[in-house]
Amino acid sequence: MTLSALIFDVDGTLAETEEAHRHAFLLAFGQSGLDWRWDPTVYRELLKVSGGRERILAYDPDAAPELVAGVHRRKTQIYTDMIASGRIAFRPGVEALINEAREAGVRLAIASTTSRANVEALLGRRRQWFEVIACGEDTVRKKPDPQVYQLVAFRMGLPVEQCIAIEDSTNGVKAAVGAGIPVVVTPSLYTTGDDFTGAAAIYPNLAEVKLNTLRALVP
Ligand SMILES: [Mg+2]
């Protein structure tokens, strides 16, 4: 079968963004008078929950909805300013693989659970490389639910078997597998050692991964 599209997760996959997210949360907590200490150990645990608002609620299930919404809005503002002022580099091999795909006519898309503002801040002008960009606002259910992957395949008009997903997390793998899309994993800072059952392949990063490597994985 042909490989027609690559669908990328954003946080941890395109770039190591999780530390920027964590620092933005801490600044937003400080500005909101909260003394929540999300150190790397706590944050690693919280990353099992997709979505910023959901993550805050996982940490404090009793937090008032207005507080959660306010803190999250503030955090998004801080994060997007942070990202826009110092563009974060993509992980090794990402741009080379994207270039190879573009030259070969393999289509590109994004399936993320983060907000559109965050995704666009990270991509900047690189957003034009992606034909379809599905974000947190576009689905009712976030990863590990397969909805975002189903949506991307639908919008591209492609059978799921002709796509390959690239992910860095357990929830991402589950979402892609649930949609019937073969998935390769490049574990990130916060997901190294996690369970990637169902993945077609696992690589330290995309530096050694060529389009033909991925073509071989399409059933
Ligand atoms: Mg990710």
Boltz pocket constraint, residues with backbone or C-beta under 6 A from the ligand:
constraints:
  - pocket:
      binder: B
      contacts: [[A, 9], [A, 10], [A, 11], [A, 12], [A, 13], [A, 167], [A, 168], [A, 169], [A, 172]]
      max_distance: 6.0
